[in-house]
Amino acid sequence: MEYAQPKKTFSAVTARKRKRPMPEITVNMATGRTDEQKAGMMRDITQALVKNLGVDAEAVVIQINEAPLAHKMKGGKTFVERQKK
């Protein structure tokens, strides 16, 4: 007597585990860069992830969070204070 082999099924959880997670990068920086500079930086970051992680460029998400110079501090001085030197 032969027994039928159960069909292998994959759940959504299994599918997600097999799929590479999309890299999501957040860049925190002070305001003052042009849109062209920011776009160039994001393109370079994307290409670095494609090259080094082997992910598709379409999977890469990059977000820039900008803060006014008065809202960022380094060494106990805001970036506005640091510019006055």
N, C-alpha and C positions, 0 to 999 in steps of 0.2 A: 504494500500500500504506500503510495507516495503522498506526501503532504505538500501543499502549495506553499511556496515561500512568500512571506509577507512582503508587500511592496514597500520600498523605501520611500518615505515621504519626508519632506523638509518643512519644518515650521518657519514662520516668519522670524522667530528668534534665531534659529539656525542660520537662516539666510543672512541676517544682520551680523552674526558672528563671523561669517565667512567674508563679508564685504569689508574692505578697508575703510576705516573711519575717515571722514573728510577732515583735513587739517584746517583749523580755524585760528587765525593769528590776529591778535589785537595789539596795535601800536599806540602807545600813549606818548604824546609829544606836545610841546608848547606851540601855540599858533605862530604863524609867520612864514610858512613855506607856501609856495605857489601850488596851484592844482597840478601843474605839469610835474613839479618835483615829487609830489605825493603819488601821482599816477606812476611815475618812473620807479619810485621805491617799491610800490606794490607789485609792479611787473617783475622787478628783480627778485623780490621775495617769492613770488609765485614760481619763477623759473628755478630758484634754489630748492624749493620743495619738490618740484617735478624731478629735478636732477638727483637729489639726495634721498628722497623718500619713495620715489617711483610712483607718485600719484599723478592722476590726470590734472591738467591745469583747471579744468572745469570743476574739479572737486574742491579747489582751494578757495577759502573765504578769508578776506582780509578786511579789518575794520580799523579806521583811525579815530582815536579819541583825542581831540585837541582841547587844550586849556589855555586861557589867557595867561600872559606872562605874569600877571599879578597873582594868579592862582597856583603857581608852581614855585617851589622853594628848593634851594640846594645850599647846603652849608649854613642854614639859618638866615638866608637872604632870599627874597623873591627874585625872580628873573628880571623884573623891572629894576630892582635895586642893584643887581649884578651888572646890568647894562650901563649904569651911571658911572662906573669906574673909568 
